[in-house]
């Protein structure tokens, strides 16, 4: 996606492109095949769902063919994780790759360890509190608006809720588990679908994610970079680092 004269333009593929993603099932299969992929285009050409779909289908409102609505369905897949994982932008990571990302991004620290060592930012601690019991991730799932209120953000409270939430997703401590409508007093759904936040451990299990801690974080990062370079052999290291949102080494 790029902005030209103040208007957004999608970098979609040709309608007759044999690799075009036509359905949410196509998108899910491509995520599993690639291992991880951002939703929108970035510094690495071809490394996005956007560039593998028809531009005219975005925001069409058709749940079957609109990639913007697909993300709601994909987030709920048991083996796909969704969140702002790529340079603070949204994307998907397949189950088997998530422990690798977690080890790389967390630098070997569970969130309670960050707190114990006094290096967890105060506002991040406030957002993480509902999701931890005795320092361990629990199964709590909260609408983003409810998390904002419960953690004391908003009018008269802490600032930059979206920024702090993005930071925690980039560090892989939180994900967008799914999107749902709220229920009224009669138990009926109403309004827009809202992101629901949870820990990745609640979705995949603590032990599975902790398996990634068996290697040095820098080795995990190199595995991620190497996997991308194998898919995009003409990309240079700077492009890959920018697309992932990692600091230069």
Secondary structure as UniProt FT lines:
FT   STRAND          2..4
FT   TURN            5..6
FT   STRAND          7..9
FT   TURN            15..16
FT   TURN            18..19
FT   HELIX           24..34
FT   STRAND          36..38
FT   TURN            45..46
FT   HELIX           50..52
FT   HELIX           55..57
FT   TURN            58..59
FT   TURN            63..65
FT   HELIX           67..75
FT   TURN            78..79
FT   STRAND          80..86
FT   TURN            87..88
FT   STRAND          89..94
FT   HELIX           95..106
FT   TURN            107..108
FT   HELIX           111..116
FT   TURN            117..118
FT   HELIX           122..128
FT   HELIX           129..131
FT   STRAND          132..133
FT   TURN            134..135
FT   STRAND          136..137
FT   STRAND          142..143
FT   HELIX           144..150
FT   TURN            151..152
FT   TURN            155..156
FT   HELIX           161..170
FT   TURN            171..172
FT   STRAND          175..183
FT   TURN            185..186
FT   STRAND          189..198
FT   HELIX           200..204
FT   HELIX           206..210
FT   HELIX           211..214
FT   HELIX           217..231
FT   TURN            233..234
FT   HELIX           237..244
//
